[in-house]
């Protein structure tokens, strides 16, 4: 039967009660250019199920899969090989959940997995405590800024120009409702980040300094220098990591002085998945800050018989219990994605992660060296992990579109990330992982040489 619970009169009465002129008024906060008008994806309002399936299949054929192209896209979402055993294990009944378990007596498998996950993230980030995950890296970034404000009782966050612009926009959206100031900047097309300029922006009103590591251009900032400058002004350092595999090769942010470390865990176990769901990671270096952390924490305990067991701890900070006193309005953790991350990292182990990171870096160096040979191309970075920026001397968006027709997904153009800033438009962010072959690198270089000529 059809599910049509509201009549036009019902809708009119509801709108009148809340004082809205029409349904469109409910979406006033959504920019007009982002709203859908007319049928979705060209579909008529009424059509048979078979007709819809045919239409959607036709649309899917227009996609160019990462597996069917030379793939170099990154900028916060990375293609890594995920062992088949990951999908097998995450579907086992002891673990399978997309939610935080509230009944420990029937969820010991899930709780133990989350406990192990927290331990893995804390070690990876060089921190004392990690939570049971968050929605994604961008919202974790905002939650870290909000947490720093609670600790320092200040409202101004100084953001590095190297922070992913999507993370910046997410933080600004949330800050607008919280009365915080997000003092952001644009990246400079230099081989290394301008730490001196960032440090100069820190003052005694600054709650935190937010630095991506490696940054949006693939550069690796000196976190120790920034941490020292931030702490001298009473501010905290928040390090953002969007590529966890990098931490198999470079020093962890916590060891370099970062007070809060957040990031995106998608690269391990989760896959690209058309942009989500993803996995936010969150950890703190000082155990005294645990009570200011957002989200859930799983802890280890013993039952009445003295047997080891796992439970949620500090979970009463949630919004439905503490309301306006809650540390955040995060309603759950990304349980299934956290499980996939934990399984993949467990299968790798510490040595495996280091070998994987070394292979990523090796292939990225080969790619950078080969692209540097292409006339008109300049590699920007002095130091990088598996991602770097090249300057093409022209708008990189056009080159990316042309290369796509040649089945080469060449990377993410800075013009796409910063459409309003023409000075950045010649930049192209290129990511190389273990899934990239040396033939792929040659394909990209040859095709780029042809396009630029």
C-alpha positions as CSV (number, residue, x, y, z in Angstrom):
1,X,0.0,0.0,0.0
2,X,1.1,3.6,-0.5
3,X,2.6,5.5,2.4
4,X,1.1,9.0,2.2
5,X,0.6,10.0,5.8
6,X,0.0,13.7,5.3
7,X,-2.7,15.5,3.4
8,X,-2.3,19.0,1.9
9,X,-4.4,20.3,4.8
10,X,-2.1,18.6,7.3
11,X,0.9,20.2,5.7
12,X,-0.7,23.6,5.7
13,X,-1.6,23.3,9.3
14,X,2.0,22.3,10.3
15,X,3.5,25.2,8.3
16,X,1.1,27.7,9.9
17,X,2.0,26.4,13.4
18,X,5.7,27.0,12.9
19,X,5.2,30.2,10.9
20,X,6.6,29.1,7.6
21,X,5.1,30.4,4.4
22,X,5.7,27.2,2.5
23,X,7.9,24.1,2.5
24,X,10.7,25.9,0.6
25,X,11.1,28.1,3.7
26,X,12.3,25.1,5.7
27,X,15.4,25.0,3.4
28,X,16.4,28.7,3.8
29,X,19.8,27.7,5.2
30,X,20.7,25.6,2.1
31,X,22.2,27.8,-0.6
32,X,19.9,28.2,-3.6
33,X,22.6,26.8,-6.0
34,X,22.8,23.6,-4.0
35,X,19.1,22.8,-4.0
36,X,17.6,20.4,-6.5
37,X,14.9,21.7,-8.8
38,X,12.7,19.5,-10.8
39,X,13.0,15.7,-11.0
40,X,16.1,14.1,-9.4
41,X,18.7,12.9,-11.9
42,X,16.3,13.5,-14.8
43,X,13.8,11.0,-13.5
44,X,10.1,11.6,-14.0
45,X,8.0,11.8,-10.7
46,X,6.2,8.5,-11.5
47,X,7.8,5.5,-13.3
48,X,7.8,1.8,-13.0
49,X,10.5,0.0,-11.0
50,X,11.9,-1.6,-14.1
51,X,12.1,1.7,-15.9
52,X,13.9,3.3,-13.0
53,X,16.5,0.4,-12.9
54,X,17.1,0.8,-16.7
55,X,17.6,4.5,-16.3
56,X,20.0,4.1,-13.3
57,X,22.0,1.5,-15.2
58,X,22.4,3.9,-18.1
59,X,23.6,6.6,-15.8
60,X,26.1,4.2,-14.1
61,X,27.7,3.5,-17.5
62,X,28.8,7.1,-17.7
63,X,31.0,6.6,-14.6
64,X,34.7,6.0,-15.1
65,X,35.7,3.5,-12.3
66,X,39.1,3.9,-10.5
67,X,39.8,0.3,-11.5
68,X,39.3,1.1,-15.2
69,X,41.7,4.0,-15.4
70,X,45.2,5.2,-14.4
71,X,44.1,6.6,-11.1
72,X,45.9,9.5,-9.3
73,X,43.1,11.1,-7.2
74,X,43.6,11.8,-3.5
75,X,43.2,15.1,-1.7
76,X,41.7,13.5,1.4
77,X,40.3,10.2,0.0
78,X,42.7,7.5,-1.1
79,X,42.6,4.3,-3.1
80,X,44.4,1.5,-1.3
81,X,44.2,-2.3,-1.7
82,X,41.8,-3.8,0.8
83,X,42.3,-7.5,1.4
84,X,39.2,-9.7,0.8
85,X,39.5,-10.9,4.4
86,X,38.4,-7.5,5.7
87,X,34.9,-7.7,4.2
88,X,34.6,-11.3,5.4
89,X,35.5,-10.5,9.0
90,X,33.4,-7.4,9.3
91,X,30.3,-9.4,8.4
92,X,30.6,-11.8,11.3
93,X,27.8,-11.5,13.8
94,X,30.1,-10.9,16.8
95,X,31.2,-7.6,15.2
96,X,28.6,-6.4,12.6
97,X,27.1,-3.1,13.7
98,X,26.9,0.4,12.4
99,X,26.2,1.8,15.8
100,X,27.6,2.2,19.3
101,X,26.5,-0.8,21.5
102,X,24.7,0.1,24.7
103,X,24.1,-3.4,26.1
104,X,27.5,-4.8,26.9
105,X,26.1,-8.2,27.9
106,X,25.2,-8.9,24.2
107,X,27.9,-6.8,22.5
108,X,31.2,-8.0,23.9
109,X,32.6,-8.6,20.4
110,X,31.8,-5.1,19.2
111,X,33.0,-3.5,22.4
112,X,36.3,-5.3,22.3
113,X,36.8,-4.4,18.7
114,X,36.2,-0.7,19.5
115,X,38.6,-1.0,22.5
116,X,41.3,-2.4,20.2
117,X,40.5,0.3,17.6
118,X,41.0,3.0,20.2
119,X,44.3,1.5,21.1
120,X,45.4,1.3,17.5
121,X,44.5,5.0,16.8
122,X,46.2,6.2,20.0
123,X,49.4,4.4,19.0
124,X,49.2,5.6,15.4
125,X,48.7,9.2,16.4
126,X,51.2,9.1,19.3
127,X,48.5,10.0,21.8
128,X,47.3,8.7,25.2
129,X,43.6,8.3,24.5
130,X,41.5,7.9,21.4
131,X,37.7,7.7,21.1
132,X,35.5,5.1,19.4
133,X,35.5,7.1,16.1
134,X,33.4,10.0,14.7
135,X,31.5,10.7,11.5
136,X,34.4,11.7,9.3
137,X,37.6,13.7,9.3
138,X,36.0,17.1,8.6
139,X,33.5,16.9,11.5
140,X,36.3,15.5,13.8
141,X,38.3,18.6,12.9
142,X,35.5,20.9,14.1
143,X,35.0,18.9,17.2
144,X,38.7,19.3,18.0
145,X,38.3,23.1,17.6
146,X,35.3,23.1,19.9
147,X,37.2,21.0,22.4
148,X,40.2,23.4,22.4
149,X,37.8,26.3,23.0
150,X,36.4,24.5,26.1
151,X,39.9,23.8,27.4
152,X,41.4,27.3,26.8
153,X,38.1,29.3,27.2
154,X,39.0,31.1,24.0
155,X,37.1,31.4,20.7
156,X,39.6,32.0,17.9
157,X,41.1,29.1,15.9
158,X,44.1,29.9,13.6
159,X,43.9,27.6,10.6
160,X,46.9,26.8,8.4
161,X,46.5,27.5,4.7
162,X,47.4,23.8,4.1
163,X,44.2,22.5,5.7
164,X,41.8,20.9,3.3
165,X,39.2,23.5,2.2
166,X,36.3,21.2,2.9
167,X,37.5,20.8,6.5
168,X,37.7,24.6,6.7
169,X,34.2,25.1,5.3
170,X,32.8,22.4,7.7
171,X,34.4,24.2,10.6
172,X,33.1,27.6,9.5
173,X,29.6,26.2,9.2
174,X,29.6,24.9,12.8
175,X,31.5,27.9,14.2
176,X,28.8,30.2,12.8
177,X,26.3,28.7,15.3
178,X,28.8,28.6,18.2
179,X,30.2,32.1,18.0
180,X,33.7,30.9,17.2
181,X,36.1,32.6,14.8
182,X,37.9,30.5,12.2
183,X,40.9,32.5,11.1
184,X,41.8,30.7,7.9
185,X,44.2,31.4,5.0
186,X,44.9,30.2,1.5
187,X,47.8,27.9,0.7
188,X,50.9,29.3,-0.9
189,X,52.4,27.6,-3.9
190,X,55.8,27.0,-2.2
191,X,57.8,23.9,-1.8
192,X,57.5,23.9,2.0
193,X,54.7,25.4,4.2
194,X,55.3,28.9,5.5
195,X,55.6,28.2,9.2
196,X,56.8,31.7,10.1
197,X,53.6,33.3,8.6
198,X,51.4,30.8,10.5
199,X,53.2,31.4,13.8
200,X,52.9,35.2,13.4
201,X,49.1,34.8,13.4
202,X,49.0,33.2,16.8
203,X,48.1,35.6,19.7
204,X,46.9,35.4,23.3
205,X,43.2,35.1,22.0
206,X,44.0,31.9,20.0
207,X,42.4,28.7,21.3
208,X,44.2,26.5,18.9
209,X,46.3,26.2,15.7
210,X,45.0,23.7,13.1
211,X,47.6,22.2,10.8
212,X,47.2,19.4,8.3
213,X,50.0,16.8,8.3
214,X,50.8,16.1,5.4
215,X,48.9,19.1,4.1
216,X,46.5,19.6,1.2
217,X,49.5,20.1,-1.2
218,X,51.2,17.0,0.1
219,X,53.9,19.0,2.0
220,X,54.9,17.9,5.5
221,X,55.0,20.8,8.0
222,X,57.3,21.0,11.0
223,X,54.7,20.4,13.8
224,X,57.3,20.7,16.6
225,X,58.1,24.3,15.7
226,X,54.4,25.2,15.5
227,X,53.6,23.3,18.7
228,X,56.2,25.3,20.6
229,X,54.9,28.6,19.3
230,X,51.3,27.7,20.1
231,X,52.0,26.6,23.6
232,X,54.0,29.8,24.3
233,X,50.7,31.7,23.7
234,X,48.6,29.3,25.7
235,X,47.0,27.7,22.6
236,X,46.7,24.0,21.7
237,X,48.0,22.4,18.5
238,X,45.5,20.4,16.5
239,X,47.0,18.1,13.8
240,X,44.8,16.8,11.0
241,X,45.8,13.7,9.1
242,X,43.8,12.6,6.1
243,X,46.1,9.8,5.0
244,X,46.8,7.3,7.9
245,X,49.2,5.3,5.8
246,X,51.6,8.2,6.0
247,X,52.1,7.6,9.7
248,X,53.9,4.4,8.8
249,X,56.7,6.5,7.4
250,X,56.6,9.9,9.2
251,X,56.7,10.7,12.9
252,X,53.3,10.7,14.7
253,X,51.8,14.1,15.5
254,X,51.5,13.4,19.2
255,X,55.2,12.8,19.4
256,X,55.8,16.2,17.8
257,X,53.7,18.0,20.3
258,X,50.2,18.0,18.9
259,X,47.6,18.2,21.7
260,X,44.7,16.9,19.7
261,X,45.1,14.7,16.6
262,X,42.2,14.1,14.3
263,X,41.8,12.7,10.8
264,X,40.1,10.6,8.2
265,X,40.5,6.8,8.5
266,X,39.0,5.9,5.1
267,X,42.3,4.9,3.6
268,X,42.4,1.7,5.7
269,X,39.7,-0.8,5.2
270,X,36.9,1.5,4.0
271,X,37.5,2.2,0.3
272,X,36.4,5.2,-1.7
273,X,32.7,4.3,-1.9
274,X,31.5,7.3,-3.9
275,X,32.5,9.6,-1.0
276,X,31.1,7.9,2.1
277,X,30.4,6.8,4.7
278,X,33.8,7.6,6.1
279,X,35.5,7.4,9.4
280,X,36.6,10.2,11.8
281,X,39.5,9.5,14.1
282,X,40.1,11.5,17.3
283,X,42.8,11.3,19.9
284,X,44.3,13.5,22.7
285,X,47.9,13.5,24.0
286,X,47.1,14.6,27.6
287,X,44.9,12.2,29.6
288,X,43.6,15.1,31.6
289,X,41.7,16.3,28.5
290,X,39.6,13.0,28.3
291,X,36.5,14.5,29.8
292,X,36.5,17.3,27.2
293,X,36.6,14.8,24.3
294,X,33.5,14.3,22.1
295,X,32.0,11.0,21.2
296,X,32.2,7.6,23.0
297,X,35.0,5.7,24.7
298,X,35.1,2.0,25.3
299,X,36.9,0.8,28.4
300,X,38.1,-2.5,29.9
301,X,36.7,-3.8,33.2
302,X,35.9,-7.1,35.0
303,X,32.5,-8.6,35.6
304,X,31.1,-10.0,38.9
305,X,33.2,-13.1,38.5
306,X,36.4,-11.3,37.8
307,X,36.4,-12.0,34.1
308,X,37.7,-9.5,31.6
309,X,35.0,-7.5,29.9
310,X,34.3,-4.3,27.9
311,X,31.8,-1.5,28.4
312,X,31.2,2.1,27.3
313,X,32.8,4.6,29.6
314,X,32.0,8.3,29.9
315,X,29.1,7.8,27.6
316,X,26.8,10.0,29.7
317,X,28.3,13.0,27.9
318,X,25.9,12.5,25.1
319,X,23.4,15.2,24.0
320,X,20.3,13.2,25.0
321,X,21.5,13.0,28.6
322,X,23.4,16.2,29.3
323,X,21.8,18.3,26.6
324,X,23.4,21.8,26.5
325,X,26.2,20.6,28.8
326,X,27.3,17.8,26.4
327,X,30.7,18.0,24.8
328,X,29.2,17.6,21.3
329,X,26.0,16.5,19.5
330,X,27.6,13.5,18.0
331,X,24.9,10.8,18.1
332,X,27.0,7.7,17.3
333,X,30.3,6.5,16.1
334,X,31.0,5.1,12.6
335,X,31.0,1.5,14.0
336,X,31.2,-0.5,10.8
337,X,33.9,1.7,9.2
338,X,35.9,1.6,12.5
339,X,35.7,-2.2,12.4
340,X,37.0,-2.3,8.8
341,X,39.8,0.1,9.7
342,X,40.8,-2.0,12.7
343,X,40.7,-5.3,10.8
344,X,42.8,-3.9,8.0
345,X,45.4,-2.4,10.3
346,X,45.5,-5.6,12.4
347,X,46.2,-7.7,9.2
348,X,49.0,-5.3,8.3
349,X,50.6,-5.0,11.7
350,X,53.3,-2.5,12.5
351,X,55.8,-4.0,10.0
352,X,53.2,-4.3,7.3
353,X,52.1,-0.7,7.7
354,X,55.7,0.5,7.4
355,X,56.3,-1.7,4.3
356,X,53.1,-0.3,2.8
357,X,54.1,3.2,3.5
358,X,57.6,2.7,2.0
359,X,56.0,1.3,-1.2
360,X,53.7,4.3,-1.4
361,X,56.6,6.7,-1.1
362,X,58.7,4.8,-3.6
363,X,56.1,4.9,-6.3
364,X,55.3,8.5,-5.5
365,X,59.0,9.4,-6.0
366,X,59.0,7.6,-9.3
367,X,55.9,9.5,-10.4
368,X,57.3,12.9,-9.3
369,X,60.6,12.3,-11.1
370,X,58.8,11.2,-14.3
371,X,56.3,14.1,-14.3
372,X,59.2,16.6,-13.8
373,X,60.5,15.4,-17.2
374,X,57.3,16.6,-18.9
375,X,57.8,20.0,-20.6
376,X,55.8,22.7,-18.8
377,X,55.4,20.7,-15.6
378,X,57.1,21.7,-12.3
379,X,56.9,19.6,-9.2
380,X,56.2,21.9,-6.2
381,X,57.1,19.9,-3.2
382,X,60.5,19.6,-1.6
383,X,59.4,16.7,0.7
384,X,56.3,14.6,0.4
385,X,54.9,11.1,1.3
386,X,52.6,9.7,-1.4
387,X,51.0,12.9,-2.6
388,X,52.5,16.0,-4.2
389,X,51.5,19.0,-6.3
390,X,52.6,19.8,-9.8
391,X,52.2,23.2,-11.6
392,X,51.1,23.0,-15.2
393,X,51.4,26.6,-16.3
394,X,47.7,26.6,-17.2
395,X,44.3,25.9,-15.6
396,X,44.7,22.3,-14.4
397,X,40.9,21.7,-14.6
398,X,41.0,21.7,-18.4
399,X,43.9,19.2,-18.4
400,X,42.1,16.9,-15.9
401,X,38.9,16.9,-18.1
402,X,40.9,16.1,-21.3
403,X,42.9,13.4,-19.6
404,X,39.7,11.8,-18.3
405,X,38.6,11.2,-21.9
406,X,41.9,9.3,-22.3
407,X,41.0,7.2,-19.2
408,X,43.5,8.9,-17.0
409,X,42.2,10.3,-13.7
410,X,45.2,12.6,-13.2
411,X,44.5,13.9,-9.7
412,X,42.5,16.8,-8.1
413,X,43.0,20.3,-9.5
414,X,43.4,23.2,-7.1
415,X,40.9,25.0,-9.3
416,X,38.3,22.5,-8.2
417,X,39.2,23.0,-4.5
418,X,39.6,26.7,-4.7
419,X,37.4,27.9,-7.6
420,X,37.5,31.6,-6.5
421,X,41.3,31.9,-6.4
422,X,42.8,32.0,-9.9
423,X,46.4,32.1,-8.6
424,X,46.0,28.5,-7.5
425,X,44.4,27.1,-10.6
426,X,47.6,25.8,-12.3
427,X,48.1,23.3,-9.4
428,X,47.3,19.6,-9.7
429,X,47.4,17.4,-6.6
430,X,48.7,13.9,-7.6
431,X,48.3,10.9,-5.3
432,X,50.1,7.6,-5.7
433,X,49.5,4.5,-3.7
434,X,50.4,0.8,-3.9
435,X,47.5,0.3,-6.4
436,X,49.4,2.5,-8.9
437,X,51.6,0.6,-11.3
438,X,54.7,1.9,-13.0
439,X,52.8,1.6,-16.3
440,X,50.1,3.9,-14.9
441,X,52.8,6.5,-14.1
442,X,54.1,6.3,-17.6
443,X,50.6,6.5,-19.0
444,X,49.9,9.7,-17.0
445,X,53.2,11.3,-18.0
446,X,52.8,10.5,-21.7
447,X,49.2,11.6,-21.8
448,X,50.0,14.8,-19.9
449,X,52.8,15.6,-22.2
450,X,50.4,15.2,-25.2
451,X,47.7,17.4,-23.6
452,X,50.1,20.2,-22.6
453,X,51.7,20.2,-26.0
